[in-house]
Amino acid sequence: MSGQLRLQVALARAGVASRRAAAETIEAGRVTVNGSVVREPGQRVAATDEIRFDGELLSIEPLRYYALHKPRGVLSSASDDRGRPIVTKYLPDDAGRCVPVGRLDLDSEGLLLLSNDGPLIDRLLHPRSELPREYLVELRGRPSDAALDRLYAGVELDDGAVVSGKPKRIRRPASKPDLSWIGITVREGRKREVRRMCEAIGHRVERLIRVRFGPIRLRELEEGSIRPLTEHEVRLLYHHAGLGLEGGDA
């Protein structure tokens, strides 16, 4: 979304100061908008306005939001010193400084969001958000009903954490009779959580595809393809995070 922002939010986004400190800076008369001193932190500005702090021109980067179908073997990172392929290579040239919203394992695939909206990313990834993450999982073997009940009730991982999910059987053709599919929704986002949960009930994960992240779904997005989120989808993310559309409390 590229609409207008409150001036103090724009300064915070430009890295001048926190929103609270930016408000004090504005009230002190150190900020001009299109050549005029502004002392009201709540004044609305656009990315096209000329905003200066102590005479220095600021660059206010528009907010960007994307959905990527991450292929297997691509790193959920904005850089890698080992030269491995990274998800930011799929961004359009004008995407700015977008980063992954969380991560998918190197050997996992599916929906990954990318954005430059720091406050929203932080809120979505906070454990208190309990953001639902839904996966399609191809397993070695066929889990029993009792094993799926264990996933629902909670299993203990190798680090002592007890986690649970909402599993369901999925009828999908398997290339071999010793493979099966389940769907599972989790809310914690621990490292390799789904793989470790399945291993805890005795089944190795052969393929893992994320199909939903909060209110956003993978749907028909092809592997390796990226698209901007719609305004409605961005609003859904902000609503889930409990934020106003400028990154403040709703």
C-alpha positions as CSV (number, residue, x, y, z in Angstrom):
1,M,0.0,0.0,0.0
2,S,1.4,3.4,-0.9
3,G,-1.1,5.8,0.6
4,Q,-0.4,8.7,3.0
5,L,1.3,8.3,6.4
6,R,1.4,10.3,9.6
7,L,4.6,12.4,9.5
8,Q,6.0,10.8,12.6
9,V,5.6,7.3,11.1
10,A,7.3,8.5,7.9
11,L,10.3,9.8,9.9
12,A,10.5,6.5,11.8
13,R,10.5,4.6,8.5
14,A,13.3,6.8,7.2
15,G,15.4,5.8,10.2
16,V,15.5,9.2,11.8
17,A,14.2,8.0,15.2
18,S,11.5,5.9,16.9
19,R,8.0,7.2,16.4
20,R,7.9,8.7,19.9
21,A,11.2,10.5,19.4
22,A,10.2,11.5,15.9
23,A,7.1,13.2,17.3
24,E,9.3,15.3,19.7
25,T,11.6,16.2,16.7
26,I,8.6,17.4,14.7
27,E,7.2,19.4,17.6
28,A,10.7,21.1,18.0
29,G,10.4,22.5,14.4
30,R,13.2,20.5,12.9
31,V,11.1,19.0,10.1
32,T,9.9,20.6,6.9
33,V,7.4,19.3,4.3
34,N,7.6,20.8,0.9
35,G,9.6,23.7,2.3
36,S,7.3,24.5,5.3
37,V,8.0,23.8,8.9
38,V,5.5,21.3,10.3
39,R,5.0,20.9,14.1
40,E,2.1,18.4,14.0
41,P,3.3,14.8,14.1
42,G,-0.1,13.6,12.8
43,Q,0.1,15.5,9.6
44,R,-0.4,13.3,6.6
45,V,2.4,13.0,4.0
46,A,3.0,10.9,0.9
47,A,6.2,9.3,-0.4
48,T,6.3,12.0,-3.1
49,D,6.4,14.9,-0.6
50,E,9.8,16.6,0.0
51,I,10.5,15.9,3.7
52,R,13.6,17.3,5.3
53,F,15.1,16.7,8.8
54,D,17.5,19.5,9.9
55,G,17.7,20.4,6.2
56,E,18.6,16.9,5.0
57,L,16.3,15.4,2.4
58,L,14.8,12.1,3.6
59,S,13.8,9.1,1.4
60,I,10.6,7.5,2.4
61,E,10.4,4.1,0.8
62,P,6.9,2.9,-0.1
63,L,5.7,-0.2,1.7
64,R,5.8,-3.4,-0.3
65,Y,4.1,-6.8,0.3
66,Y,4.6,-9.9,-1.8
67,A,3.7,-13.6,-1.8
68,L,6.3,-16.0,-3.2
69,H,5.9,-19.7,-4.0
70,K,9.4,-20.6,-2.7
71,P,11.0,-23.6,-4.5
72,R,12.8,-26.3,-2.6
73,G,16.6,-25.5,-2.4
74,V,16.2,-21.7,-2.1
75,L,17.3,-20.0,1.2
76,S,14.8,-17.9,3.1
77,S,17.2,-15.0,3.5
78,A,18.2,-11.7,1.9
79,S,21.8,-12.7,1.6
80,D,24.1,-15.8,1.9
81,D,27.9,-15.8,2.2
82,R,28.0,-19.3,0.7
83,G,26.4,-18.2,-2.6
84,R,23.3,-20.3,-2.3
85,P,20.1,-19.1,-4.1
86,I,18.0,-16.7,-1.9
87,V,14.4,-15.8,-2.0
88,T,15.0,-12.0,-2.6
89,K,16.2,-12.9,-6.1
90,Y,12.5,-13.3,-7.1
91,L,11.6,-9.7,-6.1
92,P,10.9,-7.2,-8.8
93,D,13.6,-4.5,-9.4
94,D,11.6,-1.8,-7.6
95,A,10.8,-3.8,-4.5
96,G,13.3,-2.0,-2.3
97,R,14.6,-3.5,0.9
98,C,12.1,-6.3,1.3
99,V,13.0,-9.3,3.5
100,P,11.3,-12.6,4.2
101,V,8.6,-12.7,6.8
102,G,9.9,-15.6,8.9
103,R,11.4,-18.5,7.0
104,L,10.8,-21.8,5.3
105,D,13.5,-24.5,5.6
106,L,15.9,-24.9,2.6
107,D,14.3,-28.2,1.7
108,S,10.7,-26.9,2.2
109,E,8.6,-25.1,-0.4
110,G,5.4,-23.1,-0.6
111,L,4.1,-19.7,0.6
112,L,6.6,-17.2,1.9
113,L,5.7,-13.5,2.4
114,L,8.3,-10.7,1.8
115,S,7.9,-7.1,2.9
116,N,9.8,-4.0,4.1
117,D,7.1,-3.3,6.7
118,G,9.2,-3.9,9.9
119,P,6.5,-3.2,12.5
120,L,4.1,-5.6,10.8
121,I,6.7,-8.3,10.3
122,D,7.7,-8.1,14.0
123,R,4.1,-8.4,15.2
124,L,3.2,-11.3,12.9
125,L,6.2,-13.3,14.0
126,H,5.8,-12.6,17.7
127,P,4.7,-15.8,19.5
128,R,1.7,-14.0,21.0
129,S,0.2,-13.6,17.5
130,E,-0.3,-17.4,17.3
131,L,-0.3,-17.0,13.5
132,P,-1.7,-20.2,11.9
133,R,0.6,-21.8,9.4
134,E,-0.9,-24.6,7.3
135,Y,1.2,-27.3,5.5
136,L,0.7,-30.2,3.1
137,V,3.1,-32.9,4.3
138,E,4.2,-36.1,2.4
139,L,5.2,-38.7,4.9
140,R,7.1,-42.0,4.7
141,G,4.5,-44.6,5.7
142,R,0.9,-44.1,6.8
143,P,0.3,-42.6,10.2
144,S,-2.4,-44.3,12.3
145,D,-5.3,-42.5,13.8
146,A,-3.6,-42.7,17.2
147,A,-0.5,-41.0,15.8
148,L,-2.6,-38.2,14.4
149,D,-4.4,-37.9,17.7
150,R,-0.9,-37.4,19.3
151,L,-0.2,-34.5,17.0
152,Y,-3.4,-32.9,18.0
153,A,-2.9,-33.5,21.7
154,G,0.8,-32.4,21.6
155,V,4.1,-34.2,21.2
156,E,7.4,-33.6,22.9
157,L,10.2,-32.5,20.6
158,D,13.9,-33.3,21.0
159,D,14.5,-30.0,22.8
160,G,11.8,-30.7,25.4
161,A,9.2,-28.4,23.9
162,V,5.6,-29.7,23.7
163,V,3.8,-28.6,20.5
164,S,0.6,-29.5,18.9
165,G,-1.2,-29.1,15.5
166,K,-4.4,-29.8,13.8
167,P,-3.8,-32.7,11.4
168,K,-6.1,-34.2,8.7
169,R,-5.6,-36.9,6.1
170,I,-5.3,-35.7,2.5
171,R,-6.1,-37.9,-0.4
172,R,-3.4,-37.2,-2.9
173,P,-1.8,-39.6,-5.3
174,A,1.6,-40.8,-4.1
175,S,4.3,-42.0,-6.4
176,K,4.9,-45.0,-4.1
177,P,2.6,-47.0,-1.9
178,D,4.7,-46.3,1.2
179,L,4.0,-42.6,1.0
180,S,1.0,-40.7,2.3
181,W,-0.2,-37.1,2.8
182,I,-1.6,-35.2,5.7
183,G,-2.5,-31.5,6.2
184,I,-1.4,-29.9,9.5
185,T,-1.9,-26.4,10.9
186,V,0.5,-25.1,13.6
187,R,0.7,-21.7,15.4
188,E,4.1,-21.5,17.0
189,G,6.6,-21.3,14.0
190,R,9.5,-23.1,15.7
191,K,12.5,-24.2,13.7
192,R,11.7,-27.3,11.6
193,E,8.6,-27.7,13.8
194,V,6.4,-29.8,11.5
195,R,9.3,-32.1,10.5
196,R,10.2,-32.7,14.1
197,M,6.6,-33.3,15.1
198,C,6.2,-35.9,12.4
199,E,9.5,-37.6,13.4
200,A,8.1,-37.7,17.0
201,I,5.3,-39.9,15.8
202,G,7.6,-42.1,13.8
203,H,7.2,-40.7,10.2
204,R,9.8,-39.0,8.2
205,V,8.8,-36.0,6.1
206,E,9.6,-36.4,2.4
207,R,8.0,-33.2,1.2
208,L,6.7,-30.1,3.0
209,I,4.6,-27.4,1.3
210,R,3.2,-24.4,3.1
211,V,-0.2,-23.5,1.7
212,R,-1.3,-20.8,4.2
213,F,0.4,-18.1,6.3
214,G,-2.2,-16.4,8.5
215,P,-5.0,-15.1,6.3
216,I,-2.9,-15.5,3.1
217,R,-3.2,-18.6,1.0
218,L,-0.8,-20.1,-1.7
219,R,-3.7,-21.0,-4.0
220,E,-2.7,-21.3,-7.7
221,L,0.6,-19.4,-7.4
222,E,3.1,-21.4,-9.4
223,E,6.5,-22.5,-8.0
224,G,9.1,-19.8,-8.3
225,S,6.4,-17.1,-9.0
226,I,5.8,-14.0,-7.0
227,R,2.9,-11.5,-6.8
228,P,2.1,-8.4,-4.8
229,L,-0.5,-8.8,-2.1
230,T,-3.8,-7.1,-2.7
231,E,-4.9,-4.2,-0.5
232,H,-7.5,-6.5,1.1
233,E,-4.8,-9.1,2.0
234,V,-2.7,-6.4,3.5
235,R,-5.6,-5.2,5.6
236,L,-6.2,-8.8,6.7
237,L,-2.6,-9.1,7.9
238,Y,-2.8,-5.8,9.8
239,H,-6.1,-6.9,11.4
240,H,-4.5,-10.2,12.5
241,A,-1.5,-8.4,13.9
242,G,-3.7,-5.9,15.8
243,L,-2.1,-2.9,14.0
244,G,-3.5,0.2,12.3
245,L,-2.5,0.5,8.7
246,E,0.4,2.8,9.6
247,G,2.0,0.3,12.0
248,G,0.5,1.8,15.1
249,D,-1.9,0.2,17.5
250,A,-5.4,-0.2,16.1
